[in-house]
């Protein structure tokens, strides 16, 4: 199902990835983002819980792709508070 999700996104389909903890969702999402970057595409990643975004953010930084991420963690954030994932 992880490979299918990657194929669906690369085919231009909007996709929701869900499942129990420890099933590889974050890695799949990171792989999708990396593949999209390679094709000069953009990805919007939303999550109900902030820790889910943090895990993906850390994976992107570890892969050397943090400079391509823009992390906005609240609807109340000001422009001056927005930063890239270069932590």
PDB file of N, CA, C and O in Angstrom, chain B, residues numbered from 101:
ATOM      1  N   UNK B 101       0.813  -1.196   0.000  1.00  0.00           N
ATOM      2  CA  UNK B 101       0.000   0.000   0.000  1.00  0.00           C
ATOM      3  C   UNK B 101       0.858   1.261   0.000  1.00  0.00           C
ATOM      4  O   UNK B 101       0.437   2.299  -0.510  1.00  0.00           O
ATOM      5  N   UNK B 102       2.073   1.174   0.577  1.00  0.00           N
ATOM      6  CA  UNK B 102       2.961   2.333   0.580  1.00  0.00           C
ATOM      7  C   UNK B 102       3.407   2.665  -0.842  1.00  0.00           C
ATOM      8  O   UNK B 102       3.408   3.830  -1.240  1.00  0.00           O
ATOM      9  N   UNK B 103       3.784   1.649  -1.600  1.00  0.00           N
ATOM     10  CA  UNK B 103       4.194   1.868  -2.988  1.00  0.00           C
ATOM     11  C   UNK B 103       3.030   2.426  -3.795  1.00  0.00           C
ATOM     12  O   UNK B 103       3.213   3.323  -4.619  1.00  0.00           O
ATOM     13  N   UNK B 104       1.836   1.897  -3.559  1.00  0.00           N
ATOM     14  CA  UNK B 104       0.645   2.382  -4.269  1.00  0.00           C
ATOM     15  C   UNK B 104       0.391   3.854  -3.972  1.00  0.00           C
ATOM     16  O   UNK B 104       0.006   4.610  -4.864  1.00  0.00           O
ATOM     17  N   UNK B 105       0.606   4.266  -2.722  1.00  0.00           N
ATOM     18  CA  UNK B 105       0.415   5.670  -2.357  1.00  0.00           C
ATOM     19  C   UNK B 105       1.392   6.553  -3.112  1.00  0.00           C
ATOM     20  O   UNK B 105       1.017   7.615  -3.610  1.00  0.00           O
ATOM     21  N   UNK B 106       2.641   6.122  -3.200  1.00  0.00           N
ATOM     22  CA  UNK B 106       3.650   6.897  -3.922  1.00  0.00           C
ATOM     23  C   UNK B 106       3.280   7.008  -5.398  1.00  0.00           C
ATOM     24  O   UNK B 106       3.373   8.089  -5.979  1.00  0.00           O
ATOM     25  N   UNK B 107       2.868   5.913  -6.002  1.00  0.00           N
ATOM     26  CA  UNK B 107       2.472   5.906  -7.415  1.00  0.00           C
ATOM     27  C   UNK B 107       1.273   6.828  -7.628  1.00  0.00           C
ATOM     28  O   UNK B 107       1.248   7.601  -8.585  1.00  0.00           O
ATOM     29  N   UNK B 108       0.284   6.749  -6.745  1.00  0.00           N
ATOM     30  CA  UNK B 108      -0.909   7.597  -6.879  1.00  0.00           C
ATOM     31  C   UNK B 108      -0.550   9.077  -6.842  1.00  0.00           C
ATOM     32  O   UNK B 108      -1.029   9.859  -7.664  1.00  0.00           O
ATOM     33  N   UNK B 109       0.292   9.458  -5.891  1.00  0.00           N
ATOM     34  CA  UNK B 109       0.684  10.871  -5.785  1.00  0.00           C
ATOM     35  C   UNK B 109       1.468  11.297  -7.019  1.00  0.00           C
ATOM     36  O   UNK B 109       1.239  12.384  -7.549  1.00  0.00           O
ATOM     37  N   UNK B 110       2.372  10.471  -7.475  1.00  0.00           N
ATOM     38  CA  UNK B 110       3.170  10.819  -8.651  1.00  0.00           C
ATOM     39  C   UNK B 110       2.310  10.870  -9.915  1.00  0.00           C
ATOM     40  O   UNK B 110       2.685  11.512 -10.897  1.00  0.00           O
ATOM     41  N   UNK B 111       1.164  10.199  -9.892  1.00  0.00           N
ATOM     42  CA  UNK B 111       0.212  10.268 -11.007  1.00  0.00           C
ATOM     43  C   UNK B 111      -0.731  11.465 -10.878  1.00  0.00           C
ATOM     44  O   UNK B 111      -1.639  11.635 -11.691  1.00  0.00           O
ATOM     45  N   UNK B 112      -0.512  12.292  -9.853  1.00  0.00           N
ATOM     46  CA  UNK B 112      -1.300  13.504  -9.700  1.00  0.00           C
ATOM     47  C   UNK B 112      -2.552  13.369  -8.863  1.00  0.00           C
ATOM     48  O   UNK B 112      -3.370  14.288  -8.829  1.00  0.00           O
ATOM     49  N   UNK B 113      -2.720  12.252  -8.193  1.00  0.00           N
ATOM     50  CA  UNK B 113      -3.909  12.049  -7.374  1.00  0.00           C
ATOM     51  C   UNK B 113      -3.689  12.619  -5.979  1.00  0.00           C
ATOM     52  O   UNK B 113      -2.609  12.478  -5.405  1.00  0.00           O
ATOM     53  N   UNK B 114      -4.716  13.259  -5.441  1.00  0.00           N
ATOM     54  CA  UNK B 114      -4.674  13.685  -4.048  1.00  0.00           C
ATOM     55  C   UNK B 114      -4.820  12.449  -3.178  1.00  0.00           C
ATOM     56  O   UNK B 114      -5.667  11.594  -3.440  1.00  0.00           O
ATOM     57  N   UNK B 115      -4.005  12.356  -2.156  1.00  0.00           N
ATOM     58  CA  UNK B 115      -3.970  11.135  -1.369  1.00  0.00           C
ATOM     59  C   UNK B 115      -3.950  11.443   0.118  1.00  0.00           C
ATOM     60  O   UNK B 115      -3.277  12.375   0.559  1.00  0.00           O
ATOM     61  N   UNK B 116      -4.680  10.667   0.878  1.00  0.00           N
ATOM     62  CA  UNK B 116      -4.628  10.726   2.340  1.00  0.00           C
ATOM     63  C   UNK B 116      -3.971   9.437   2.823  1.00  0.00           C
ATOM     64  O   UNK B 116      -4.385   8.341   2.443  1.00  0.00           O
ATOM     65  N   UNK B 117      -2.965   9.571   3.646  1.00  0.00           N
ATOM     66  CA  UNK B 117      -2.267   8.407   4.178  1.00  0.00           C
ATOM     67  C   UNK B 117      -2.595   8.313   5.658  1.00  0.00           C
ATOM     68  O   UNK B 117      -2.334   9.239   6.427  1.00  0.00           O
ATOM     69  N   UNK B 118      -3.162   7.197   6.040  1.00  0.00           N
ATOM     70  CA  UNK B 118      -3.551   7.012   7.435  1.00  0.00           C
ATOM     71  C   UNK B 118      -3.280   5.583   7.850  1.00  0.00           C
ATOM     72  O   UNK B 118      -3.154   4.687   7.015  1.00  0.00           O
ATOM     73  N   UNK B 119      -3.194   5.387   9.143  1.00  0.00           N
ATOM     74  CA  UNK B 119      -2.963   4.049   9.663  1.00  0.00           C
ATOM     75  C   UNK B 119      -2.423   4.110  11.072  1.00  0.00           C
ATOM     76  O   UNK B 119      -2.136   5.188  11.594  1.00  0.00           O
ATOM     77  N   UNK B 120      -2.286   2.951  11.685  1.00  0.00           N
ATOM     78  CA  UNK B 120      -1.808   2.908  13.066  1.00  0.00           C
ATOM     79  C   UNK B 120      -0.324   3.254  13.157  1.00  0.00           C
ATOM     80  O   UNK B 120       0.391   3.219  12.156  1.00  0.00           O
ATOM     81  N   UNK B 121       0.137   3.590  14.368  1.00  0.00           N
ATOM     82  CA  UNK B 121       1.554   3.914  14.563  1.00  0.00           C
ATOM     83  C   UNK B 121       2.471   2.757  14.133  1.00  0.00           C
ATOM     84  O   UNK B 121       2.132   1.582  14.273  1.00  0.00           O
ATOM     85  N   UNK B 122       3.624   3.130  13.615  1.00  0.00           N
ATOM     86  CA  UNK B 122       4.628   2.135  13.264  1.00  0.00           C
ATOM     87  C   UNK B 122       4.436   1.432  11.938  1.00  0.00           C
ATOM     88  O   UNK B 122       5.056   0.397  11.696  1.00  0.00           O
ATOM     89  N   UNK B 123       3.591   1.972  11.075  1.00  0.00           N
ATOM     90  CA  UNK B 123       3.326   1.307   9.794  1.00  0.00           C
ATOM     91  C   UNK B 123       4.075   1.940   8.628  1.00  0.00           C
ATOM     92  O   UNK B 123       3.889   1.534   7.480  1.00  0.00           O
ATOM     93  N   UNK B 124       4.925   2.935   8.910  1.00  0.00           N
ATOM     94  CA  UNK B 124       5.744   3.523   7.850  1.00  0.00           C
ATOM     95  C   UNK B 124       5.133   4.719   7.151  1.00  0.00           C
ATOM     96  O   UNK B 124       5.583   5.100   6.070  1.00  0.00           O
ATOM     97  N   UNK B 125       4.122   5.312   7.746  1.00  0.00           N
ATOM     98  CA  UNK B 125       3.477   6.467   7.113  1.00  0.00           C
ATOM     99  C   UNK B 125       4.452   7.617   6.904  1.00  0.00           C
ATOM    100  O   UNK B 125       4.507   8.194   5.818  1.00  0.00           O
ATOM    101  N   UNK B 126       5.216   7.951   7.925  1.00  0.00           N
ATOM    102  CA  UNK B 126       6.148   9.079   7.828  1.00  0.00           C
ATOM    103  C   UNK B 126       7.204   8.840   6.764  1.00  0.00           C
ATOM    104  O   UNK B 126       7.553   9.752   6.014  1.00  0.00           O
ATOM    105  N   UNK B 127       7.714   7.618   6.696  1.00  0.00           N
ATOM    106  CA  UNK B 127       8.713   7.305   5.679  1.00  0.00           C
ATOM    107  C   UNK B 127       8.103   7.379   4.283  1.00  0.00           C
ATOM    108  O   UNK B 127       8.735   7.882   3.354  1.00  0.00           O
ATOM    109  N   UNK B 128       6.889   6.884   4.134  1.00  0.00           N
ATOM    110  CA  UNK B 128       6.203   6.949   2.842  1.00  0.00           C
ATOM    111  C   UNK B 128       5.997   8.400   2.422  1.00  0.00           C
ATOM    112  O   UNK B 128       6.235   8.762   1.269  1.00  0.00           O
ATOM    113  N   UNK B 129       5.553   9.228   3.369  1.00  0.00           N
ATOM    114  CA  UNK B 129       5.330  10.642   3.072  1.00  0.00           C
ATOM    115  C   UNK B 129       6.638  11.323   2.704  1.00  0.00           C
ATOM    116  O   UNK B 129       6.679  12.121   1.767  1.00  0.00           O
ATOM    117  N   UNK B 130       7.697  11.020   3.423  1.00  0.00           N
ATOM    118  CA  UNK B 130       9.009  11.591   3.107  1.00  0.00           C
ATOM    119  C   UNK B 130       9.464  11.169   1.711  1.00  0.00           C
ATOM    120  O   UNK B 130      10.012  11.978   0.962  1.00  0.00           O
ATOM    121  N   UNK B 131       9.238   9.918   1.367  1.00  0.00           N
ATOM    122  CA  UNK B 131       9.598   9.436   0.028  1.00  0.00           C
ATOM    123  C   UNK B 131       8.778  10.146  -1.056  1.00  0.00           C
ATOM    124  O   UNK B 131       9.303  10.482  -2.117  1.00  0.00           O
ATOM    125  N   UNK B 132       7.503  10.368  -0.785  1.00  0.00           N
ATOM    126  CA  UNK B 132       6.649  11.085  -1.735  1.00  0.00           C
ATOM    127  C   UNK B 132       7.163  12.508  -1.941  1.00  0.00           C
ATOM    128  O   UNK B 132       7.256  12.988  -3.071  1.00  0.00           O
ATOM    129  N   UNK B 133       7.494  13.175  -0.836  1.00  0.00           N
ATOM    130  CA  UNK B 133       7.997  14.543  -0.938  1.00  0.00           C
ATOM    131  C   UNK B 133       9.295  14.576  -1.729  1.00  0.00           C
ATOM    132  O   UNK B 133       9.469  15.439  -2.589  1.00  0.00           O
ATOM    133  N   UNK B 134      10.206  13.653  -1.454  1.00  0.00           N
ATOM    134  CA  UNK B 134      11.470  13.588  -2.193  1.00  0.00           C
ATOM    135  C   UNK B 134      11.256  13.348  -3.677  1.00  0.00           C
ATOM    136  O   UNK B 134      11.912  13.970  -4.513  1.00  0.00           O
ATOM    137  N   UNK B 135      10.334  12.441  -4.007  1.00  0.00           N
ATOM    138  CA  UNK B 135      10.041  12.153  -5.418  1.00  0.00           C
ATOM    139  C   UNK B 135       9.424  13.372  -6.098  1.00  0.00           C
ATOM    140  O   UNK B 135       9.736  13.667  -7.252  1.00  0.00           O
ATOM    141  N   UNK B 136       8.551  14.076  -5.386  1.00  0.00           N
ATOM    142  CA  UNK B 136       7.928  15.277  -5.953  1.00  0.00           C
ATOM    143  C   UNK B 136       8.976  16.359  -6.189  1.00  0.00           C
ATOM    144  O   UNK B 136       8.949  17.036  -7.217  1.00  0.00           O
ATOM    145  N   UNK B 137       9.893  16.523  -5.249  1.00  0.00           N
ATOM    146  CA  UNK B 137      10.963  17.505  -5.433  1.00  0.00           C
ATOM    147  C   UNK B 137      11.808  17.184  -6.659  1.00  0.00           C
ATOM    148  O   UNK B 137      12.210  18.080  -7.401  1.00  0.00           O
ATOM    149  N   UNK B 138      12.070  15.902  -6.863  1.00  0.00           N
ATOM    150  CA  UNK B 138      12.854  15.485  -8.027  1.00  0.00           C
ATOM    151  C   UNK B 138      12.145  15.837  -9.330  1.00  0.00           C
ATOM    152  O   UNK B 138      12.794  16.068 -10.350  1.00  0.00           O
ATOM    153  N   UNK B 139      10.818  15.879  -9.296  1.00  0.00           N
ATOM    154  CA  UNK B 139      10.030  16.229 -10.484  1.00  0.00           C
ATOM    155  C   UNK B 139       9.644  17.710 -10.499  1.00  0.00           C
ATOM    156  O   UNK B 139       8.829  18.141 -11.314  1.00  0.00           O
ATOM    157  N   UNK B 140      10.249  18.490  -9.575  1.00  0.00           N
ATOM    158  CA  UNK B 140       9.969  19.927  -9.458  1.00  0.00           C
ATOM    159  C   UNK B 140       8.502  20.210  -9.185  1.00  0.00           C
ATOM    160  O   UNK B 140       7.941  21.189  -9.677  1.00  0.00           O
ATOM    161  N   UNK B 141       7.890  19.339  -8.395  1.00  0.00           N
ATOM    162  CA  UNK B 141       6.505  19.502  -7.975  1.00  0.00           C
ATOM    163  C   UNK B 141       6.480  19.997  -6.538  1.00  0.00           C
ATOM    164  O   UNK B 141       7.499  19.990  -5.848  1.00  0.00           O
ATOM    165  N   UNK B 142       5.324  20.418  -6.102  1.00  0.00           N
ATOM    166  CA  UNK B 142       5.159  20.837  -4.721  1.00  0.00           C
ATOM    167  C   UNK B 142       4.183  19.906  -4.013  1.00  0.00           C
ATOM    168  O   UNK B 142       3.339  19.264  -4.639  1.00  0.00           O
ATOM    169  N   UNK B 143       4.321  19.851  -2.706  1.00  0.00           N
ATOM    170  CA  UNK B 143       3.475  19.006  -1.866  1.00  0.00           C
ATOM    171  C   UNK B 143       2.964  19.854  -0.713  1.00  0.00           C
ATOM    172  O   UNK B 143       3.716  20.642  -0.138  1.00  0.00           O
ATOM    173  N   UNK B 144       1.709  19.700  -0.377  1.00  0.00           N
ATOM    174  CA  UNK B 144       1.160  20.298   0.827  1.00  0.00           C
ATOM    175  C   UNK B 144       0.875  19.162   1.791  1.00  0.00           C
ATOM    176  O   UNK B 144       0.051  18.292   1.511  1.00  0.00           O
ATOM    177  N   UNK B 145       1.551  19.170   2.916  1.00  0.00           N
ATOM    178  CA  UNK B 145       1.373  18.132   3.925  1.00  0.00           C
ATOM    179  C   UNK B 145       0.650  18.745   5.115  1.00  0.00           C
ATOM    180  O   UNK B 145       1.122  19.711   5.714  1.00  0.00           O
ATOM    181  N   UNK B 146      -0.485  18.180   5.443  1.00  0.00           N
ATOM    182  CA  UNK B 146      -1.262  18.615   6.606  1.00  0.00           C
ATOM    183  C   UNK B 146      -1.421  17.408   7.521  1.00  0.00           C
ATOM    184  O   UNK B 146      -1.535  16.271   7.063  1.00  0.00           O
ATOM    185  N   UNK B 147      -1.428  17.677   8.805  1.00  0.00           N
ATOM    186  CA  UNK B 147      -1.643  16.598   9.766  1.00  0.00           C
ATOM    187  C   UNK B 147      -2.473  17.116  10.918  1.00  0.00           C
ATOM    188  O   UNK B 147      -2.403  18.291  11.278  1.00  0.00           O
ATOM    189  N   UNK B 148      -3.247  16.238  11.479  1.00  0.00           N
ATOM    190  CA  UNK B 148      -4.084  16.613  12.617  1.00  0.00           C
ATOM    191  C   UNK B 148      -3.235  16.892  13.853  1.00  0.00           C
ATOM    192  O   UNK B 148      -3.569  17.746  14.674  1.00  0.00           O
ATOM    193  N   UNK B 149      -2.133  16.155  13.969  1.00  0.00           N
ATOM    194  CA  UNK B 149      -1.290  16.284  15.154  1.00  0.00           C
ATOM    195  C   UNK B 149       0.094  16.784  14.784  1.00  0.00           C
ATOM    196  O   UNK B 149       0.712  16.297  13.837  1.00  0.00           O
ATOM    197  N   UNK B 150       0.576  17.763  15.540  1.00  0.00           N
ATOM    198  CA  UNK B 150       1.883  18.376  15.276  1.00  0.00           C
ATOM    199  C   UNK B 150       3.034  17.359  15.294  1.00  0.00           C
ATOM    200  O   UNK B 150       3.934  17.472  14.462  1.00  0.00           O
ATOM    201  N   UNK B 151       3.050  16.376  16.201  1.00  0.00           N
ATOM    202  CA  UNK B 151       4.165  15.410  16.192  1.00  0.00           C
ATOM    203  C   UNK B 151       4.331  14.674  14.856  1.00  0.00           C
ATOM    204  O   UNK B 151       5.446  14.317  14.476  1.00  0.00           O
ATOM    205  N   UNK B 152       3.233  14.453  14.156  1.00  0.00           N
ATOM    206  CA  UNK B 152       3.319  13.795  12.854  1.00  0.00           C
ATOM    207  C   UNK B 152       4.107  14.658  11.874  1.00  0.00           C
ATOM    208  O   UNK B 152       4.920  14.145  11.105  1.00  0.00           O
ATOM    209  N   UNK B 153       3.868  15.960  11.902  1.00  0.00           N
ATOM    210  CA  UNK B 153       4.610  16.877  11.037  1.00  0.00           C
ATOM    211  C   UNK B 153       6.078  16.943  11.441  1.00  0.00           C
ATOM    212  O   UNK B 153       6.960  17.041  10.588  1.00  0.00           O
ATOM    213  N   UNK B 154       6.333  16.889  12.734  1.00  0.00           N
ATOM    214  CA  UNK B 154       7.702  16.951  13.234  1.00  0.00           C
ATOM    215  C   UNK B 154       8.523  15.756  12.762  1.00  0.00           C
ATOM    216  O   UNK B 154       9.689  15.910  12.397  1.00  0.00           O
ATOM    217  N   UNK B 155       7.927  14.571  12.765  1.00  0.00           N
ATOM    218  CA  UNK B 155       8.633  13.368  12.324  1.00  0.00           C
ATOM    219  C   UNK B 155       9.032  13.497  10.853  1.00  0.00           C
ATOM    220  O   UNK B 155      10.170  13.200  10.488  1.00  0.00           O
ATOM    221  N   UNK B 156       8.109  13.931  10.024  1.00  0.00           N
ATOM    222  CA  UNK B 156       8.406  14.097   8.599  1.00  0.00           C
ATOM    223  C   UNK B 156       9.452  15.191   8.408  1.00  0.00           C
ATOM    224  O   UNK B 156      10.361  15.047   7.591  1.00  0.00           O
ATOM    225  N   UNK B 157       9.327  16.271   9.152  1.00  0.00           N
ATOM    226  CA  UNK B 157      10.292  17.361   9.068  1.00  0.00           C
ATOM    227  C   UNK B 157      11.700  16.870   9.388  1.00  0.00           C
ATOM    228  O   UNK B 157      12.651  17.196   8.677  1.00  0.00           O
ATOM    229  N   UNK B 158      11.834  16.097  10.445  1.00  0.00           N
ATOM    230  CA  UNK B 158      13.147  15.558  10.829  1.00  0.00           C
ATOM    231  C   UNK B 158      13.704  14.629   9.751  1.00  0.00           C
ATOM    232  O   UNK B 158      14.904  14.638   9.480  1.00  0.00           O
ATOM    233  N   UNK B 159      12.839  13.837   9.144  1.00  0.00           N
ATOM    234  CA  UNK B 159      13.290  12.943   8.068  1.00  0.00           C
ATOM    235  C   UNK B 159      13.767  13.745   6.859  1.00  0.00           C
ATOM    236  O   UNK B 159      14.744  13.373   6.209  1.00  0.00           O
ATOM    237  N   UNK B 160      13.083  14.837   6.561  1.00  0.00           N
ATOM    238  CA  UNK B 160      13.481  15.664   5.426  1.00  0.00           C
ATOM    239  C   UNK B 160      14.838  16.328   5.703  1.00  0.00           C
ATOM    240  O   UNK B 160      15.692  16.386   4.819  1.00  0.00           O
ATOM    241  N   UNK B 161      15.030  16.824   6.923  1.00  0.00           N
ATOM    242  CA  UNK B 161      16.307  17.436   7.298  1.00  0.00           C
ATOM    243  C   UNK B 161      17.414  16.388   7.224  1.00  0.00           C
ATOM    244  O   UNK B 161      18.491  16.663   6.695  1.00  0.00           O
ATOM    245  N   UNK B 162      17.161  15.194   7.747  1.00  0.00           N
ATOM    246  CA  UNK B 162      18.160  14.122   7.734  1.00  0.00           C
ATOM    247  C   UNK B 162      18.545  13.720   6.315  1.00  0.00           C
ATOM    248  O   UNK B 162      19.674  13.299   6.065  1.00  0.00           O
ATOM    249  N   UNK B 163      17.604  13.853   5.394  1.00  0.00           N
ATOM    250  CA  UNK B 163      17.868  13.501   3.991  1.00  0.00           C
ATOM    251  C   UNK B 163      18.490  14.662   3.216  1.00  0.00           C
ATOM    252  O   UNK B 163      18.745  14.545   2.017  1.00  0.00           O
ATOM    253  N   UNK B 164      18.734  15.779   3.896  1.00  0.00           N
ATOM    254  CA  UNK B 164      19.315  16.942   3.233  1.00  0.00           C
ATOM    255  C   UNK B 164      18.312  17.764   2.441  1.00  0.00           C
ATOM    256  O   UNK B 164      18.699  18.556   1.582  1.00  0.00           O
ATOM    257  N   UNK B 165      17.032  17.583   2.720  1.00  0.00           N
ATOM    258  CA  UNK B 165      15.987  18.268   1.970  1.00  0.00           C
ATOM    259  C   UNK B 165      15.252  19.318   2.800  1.00  0.00           C
ATOM    260  O   UNK B 165      14.223  19.839   2.370  1.00  0.00           O
ATOM    261  N   UNK B 166      15.763  19.624   3.965  1.00  0.00           N
ATOM    262  CA  UNK B 166      15.111  20.579   4.842  1.00  0.00           C
ATOM    263  C   UNK B 166      14.953  21.963   4.239  1.00  0.00           C
ATOM    264  O   UNK B 166      13.983  22.662   4.536  1.00  0.00           O
ATOM    265  N   UNK B 167      15.888  22.364   3.402  1.00  0.00           N
ATOM    266  CA  UNK B 167      15.827  23.697   2.790  1.00  0.00           C
ATOM    267  C   UNK B 167      14.641  23.844   1.839  1.00  0.00           C
ATOM    268  O   UNK B 167      14.278  24.960   1.468  1.00  0.00           O
ATOM    269  N   UNK B 168      14.042  22.735   1.447  1.00  0.00           N
ATOM    270  CA  UNK B 168      12.912  22.777   0.526  1.00  0.00           C
ATOM    271  C   UNK B 168      11.570  22.759   1.251  1.00  0.00           C
ATOM    272  O   UNK B 168      10.518  22.755   0.612  1.00  0.00           O
ATOM    273  N   UNK B 169      11.607  22.747   2.578  1.00  0.00           N
ATOM    274  CA  UNK B 169      10.387  22.653   3.373  1.00  0.00           C
ATOM    275  C   UNK B 169      10.068  23.981   4.034  1.00  0.00           C
ATOM    276  O   UNK B 169      10.956  24.671   4.534  1.00  0.00           O
ATOM    277  N   UNK B 170       8.827  24.318   4.030  1.00  0.00           N
ATOM    278  CA  UNK B 170       8.343  25.503   4.731  1.00  0.00           C
ATOM    279  C   UNK B 170       7.343  25.010   5.761  1.00  0.00           C
ATOM    280  O   UNK B 170       6.293  24.472   5.410  1.00  0.00           O
ATOM    281  N   UNK B 171       7.670  25.193   7.026  1.00  0.00           N
ATOM    282  CA  UNK B 171       6.863  24.635   8.104  1.00  0.00           C
ATOM    283  C   UNK B 171       6.040  25.740   8.753  1.00  0.00           C
ATOM    284  O   UNK B 171       6.583  26.696   9.307  1.00  0.00           O
ATOM    285  N   UNK B 172       4.728  25.593   8.676  1.00  0.00           N
ATOM    286  CA  UNK B 172       3.803  26.515   9.327  1.00  0.00           C
ATOM    287  C   UNK B 172       2.974  25.672  10.288  1.00  0.00           C
ATOM    288  O   UNK B 172       2.232  24.786   9.863  1.00  0.00           O
ATOM    289  N   UNK B 173       3.101  25.946  11.573  1.00  0.00           N
ATOM    290  CA  UNK B 173       2.485  25.071  12.565  1.00  0.00           C
ATOM    291  C   UNK B 173       1.217  25.620  13.194  1.00  0.00           C
ATOM    292  O   UNK B 173       0.664  25.008  14.108  1.00  0.00           O
ATOM    293  N   UNK B 174       0.749  26.762  12.718  1.00  0.00           N
ATOM    294  CA  UNK B 174      -0.456  27.342  13.294  1.00  0.00           C
ATOM    295  C   UNK B 174      -1.107  28.292  12.298  1.00  0.00           C
ATOM    296  O   UNK B 174      -0.424  28.906  11.479  1.00  0.00           O
ATOM    297  N   UNK B 175      -2.402  28.410  12.369  1.00  0.00           N
ATOM    298  CA  UNK B 175      -3.097  29.378  11.514  1.00  0.00           C
ATOM    299  C   UNK B 175      -2.910  30.795  12.046  1.00  0.00           C
ATOM    300  O   UNK B 175      -3.191  31.766  11.344  1.00  0.00           O
ATOM    301  N   UNK B 176      -2.441  30.913  13.274  1.00  0.00           N
ATOM    302  CA  UNK B 176      -2.249  32.223  13.886  1.00  0.00           C
ATOM    303  C   UNK B 176      -0.815  32.727  13.738  1.00  0.00           C
ATOM    304  O   UNK B 176      -0.467  33.767  14.297  1.00  0.00           O
ATOM    305  N   UNK B 177       0.009  32.012  13.004  1.00  0.00           N
ATOM    306  CA  UNK B 177       1.416  32.396  12.874  1.00  0.00           C
ATOM    307  C   UNK B 177       1.562  33.656  12.017  1.00  0.00           C
ATOM    308  O   UNK B 177       0.837  33.840  11.039  1.00  0.00           O
ATOM    309  N   UNK B 178       2.496  34.508  12.393  1.00  0.00           N
ATOM    310  CA  UNK B 178       2.793  35.701  11.607  1.00  0.00           C
ATOM    311  C   UNK B 178       3.882  35.385  10.587  1.00  0.00           C
ATOM    312  O   UNK B 178       4.657  34.447  10.775  1.00  0.00           O
ATOM    313  N   UNK B 179       3.944  36.152   9.523  1.00  0.00           N
ATOM    314  CA  UNK B 179       4.944  35.929   8.479  1.00  0.00           C
ATOM    315  C   UNK B 179       6.353  35.881   9.047  1.00  0.00           C
ATOM    316  O   UNK B 179       7.171  35.077   8.600  1.00  0.00           O
ATOM    317  N   UNK B 180       6.645  36.721  10.018  1.00  0.00           N
ATOM    318  CA  UNK B 180       7.987  36.778  10.593  1.00  0.00           C
ATOM    319  C   UNK B 180       8.335  35.520  11.394  1.00  0.00           C
ATOM    320  O   UNK B 180       9.507  35.272  11.678  1.00  0.00           O
ATOM    321  N   UNK B 181       7.330  34.730  11.756  1.00  0.00           N
ATOM    322  CA  UNK B 181       7.557  33.519  12.538  1.00  0.00           C
ATOM    323  C   UNK B 181       7.709  32.269  11.678  1.00  0.00           C
ATOM    324  O   UNK B 181       8.042  31.203  12.196  1.00  0.00           O
ATOM    325  N   UNK B 182       7.474  32.382  10.393  1.00  0.00           N
ATOM    326  CA  UNK B 182       7.568  31.231   9.501  1.00  0.00           C
ATOM    327  C   UNK B 182       9.040  30.958   9.232  1.00  0.00           C
ATOM    328  O   UNK B 182       9.814  31.868   8.935  1.00  0.00           O
ATOM    329  N   UNK B 183       9.415  29.666   9.344  1.00  0.00           N
ATOM    330  CA  UNK B 183      10.807  29.311   9.087  1.00  0.00           C
ATOM    331  C   UNK B 183      10.901  28.022   8.288  1.00  0.00           C
ATOM    332  O   UNK B 183       9.944  27.253   8.193  1.00  0.00           O
ATOM    333  N   UNK B 184      12.058  27.812   7.728  1.00  0.00           N
ATOM    334  CA  UNK B 184      12.302  26.575   6.989  1.00  0.00           C
ATOM    335  C   UNK B 184      12.701  25.474   7.964  1.00  0.00           C
ATOM    336  O   UNK B 184      12.980  25.737   9.134  1.00  0.00           O
ATOM    337  N   UNK B 185      12.726  24.268   7.481  1.00  0.00           N
ATOM    338  CA  UNK B 185      13.030  23.110   8.316  1.00  0.00           C
ATOM    339  C   UNK B 185      14.530  22.881   8.415  1.00  0.00           C
ATOM    340  O   UNK B 185      14.965  21.734   8.323  1.00  0.00           O
ATOM    341  N   UNK B 186      15.308  23.874   8.591  1.00  0.00           N
ATOM    342  CA  UNK B 186      16.774  23.723   8.656  1.00  0.00           C
ATOM    343  C   UNK B 186      17.270  23.591  10.080  1.00  0.00           C
ATOM    344  O   UNK B 186      18.402  23.972  10.377  1.00  0.00           O
ATOM    345  N   UNK B 187      16.466  23.072  10.944  1.00  0.00           N
ATOM    346  CA  UNK B 187      16.816  22.988  12.357  1.00  0.00           C
ATOM    347  C   UNK B 187      17.961  22.059  12.618  1.00  0.00           C
ATOM    348  O   UNK B 187      18.368  21.888  13.767  1.00  0.00           O
TER     349      UNK B 187
END
